[in-house]
Amino acid sequence: MTVLRDEGLTVEELTVWRMLRRAQVRITRHLEAELLVAHDLPLASYEVLLQLAESPGRRLRMNDLAGRVLLSRSGLTRLIDRLQRDGLVAREACADDARGLFAVLTEAGETRLAEATPTYLRGIRAQFLDVLNAGEIGQIRAMLGRLDLTGAP
């Protein structure tokens, strides 16, 4: 297609970009479906619970959490509303900032996360890791590390 190549991208470059996007969407959809069927837990909810569990005090400021789970502030607010209704997350005011809020993992949230984690990890293994060898995993890590602008390990 002339329109796309006029921007300096080759057919191979476009193909690689599209393959990367398709792989990410396919794997994400698979993980989402498995978590919903086995635990009635959407992938975005799992990611929020996981981020909170891995944070000091099992809490994060809403702004920080939104950045970590790649959601808009309004999208995260709606998701936290649902998780709070389900008793998996609580909101707490920030002592040093009257306008700030923490999302806090509850005991019920920790239990739900623990139940869902084996399903999540099996999905990652089956859909991604099992089709690669150790050298390829290292190569992918190095390549994606060059693209990661967050500086996360």
C-alpha positions in Angstrom: 0.0 0.0 0.0 1.6 3.2 -1.2 0.1 5.4 1.6 1.9 3.5 4.4 5.2 3.1 2.5 5.2 6.8 1.7 5.9 7.3 5.4 9.2 5.4 5.1 8.0 2.0 6.5 8.9 -1.1 4.6 6.5 -4.0 4.1 8.6 -6.0 6.5 8.5 -3.3 9.2 4.8 -3.1 8.9 4.5 -6.8 9.0 6.5 -7.1 12.2 4.5 -4.3 13.8 1.2 -6.0 13.0 2.5 -9.4 14.2 3.5 -7.8 17.5 0.1 -6.2 17.9 -1.8 -9.4 17.0 0.3 -11.5 19.4 -0.4 -9.2 22.3 -4.1 -9.0 21.6 -4.4 -12.8 21.1 -2.5 -13.6 24.3 -4.4 -10.9 26.3 -7.8 -12.2 25.0 -6.8 -15.8 26.0 -5.8 -14.7 29.5 -9.0 -12.6 29.9 -11.2 -15.5 28.9 -9.5 -18.0 31.2 -9.7 -15.6 34.2 -13.3 -14.8 33.5 -14.3 -18.5 33.2 -12.4 -19.8 36.1 -12.6 -16.8 38.5 -15.1 -14.3 37.2 -12.2 -11.8 37.2 -11.4 -9.6 34.2 -7.7 -9.3 33.3 -7.7 -5.6 34.1 -9.0 -6.4 37.6 -6.4 -9.1 38.0 -3.7 -6.6 37.0 -4.9 -4.0 39.6 -5.0 -6.6 42.4 -1.5 -7.8 41.4 -0.1 -4.3 41.4 -1.5 -3.6 44.8 -0.3 -6.9 46.2 3.3 -6.1 45.0 3.3 -2.6 46.5 4.4 -1.6 50.0 1.5 -1.8 52.4 -0.6 -3.3 49.6 -1.6 0.2 48.6 -0.9 2.7 45.8 -2.0 6.2 45.0 -4.7 6.2 42.3 -2.4 8.2 39.9 0.4 5.7 40.3 -1.9 2.7 39.9 -3.4 4.1 36.7 0.1 4.4 35.2 1.1 0.9 36.2 -2.0 -0.7 34.7 -2.1 1.5 31.7 -5.6 2.9 32.3 -6.9 6.4 32.2 -7.8 7.9 35.6 -11.5 7.7 34.8 -11.2 4.1 33.6 -9.3 3.2 36.8 -11.9 5.0 38.9 -14.7 2.9 37.4 -12.7 -0.3 37.8 -11.9 0.5 41.4 -15.6 1.3 42.0 -16.4 -2.3 40.9 -13.6 -3.9 42.9 -14.7 -1.9 46.0 -18.3 -3.1 45.5 -17.0 -6.7 45.4 -14.9 -6.1 48.6 -11.6 -6.7 46.8 -10.2 -3.2 47.2 -10.8 -0.3 49.6 -10.1 3.4 49.2 -8.2 5.4 51.8 -7.5 9.0 52.1 -3.8 10.1 51.9 -2.7 11.6 55.2 -0.4 14.1 53.5 -2.7 15.1 50.7 -6.4 15.8 51.3 -7.2 15.3 47.7 -5.2 12.1 47.2 -6.6 8.6 47.5 -5.0 5.2 47.9 -6.4 2.0 46.5 -5.8 -0.7 49.1 -5.9 -4.5 48.6 -8.3 -6.1 51.1 -8.0 -9.6 52.5 -10.7 -10.7 50.1 -8.8 -9.2 47.2 -5.6 -11.0 48.3 -7.5 -14.3 48.5 -9.1 -13.8 45.0 -5.7 -12.9 43.6 -4.1 -16.0 45.1 -6.9 -18.2 43.6 -6.5 -16.6 40.1 -2.7 -16.5 39.9 -2.2 -20.1 38.9 -4.6 -19.7 36.0 -2.9 -16.5 34.9 0.6 -18.0 35.1 -0.5 -21.2 33.2 -2.0 -19.0 30.5 1.3 -17.0 30.1 3.2 -20.3 29.9 0.9 -21.9 27.4 0.3 -18.9 25.2 3.8 -17.3 25.2 6.7 -19.0 27.1 6.2 -22.6 25.8 6.6 -21.5 22.2 10.0 -19.9 22.9 13.4 -21.3 24.1 15.5 -19.6 26.7 17.6 -17.8 24.2 14.6 -16.3 22.5 13.1 -15.2 25.8 16.4 -13.3 26.5 16.3 -11.8 23.1 12.7 -10.6 23.5 13.5 -9.2 26.9 16.4 -7.2 25.5 14.4 -5.9 22.5 11.4 -4.9 24.6 13.7 -3.3 27.1 14.8 -0.9 24.5 11.2 0.0 23.8 10.1 0.3 27.5 9.9 3.9 28.4 8.9 3.2 32.1 12.3 2.0 33.2 10.5 -0.9 35.0 12.6 -4.1 35.4 
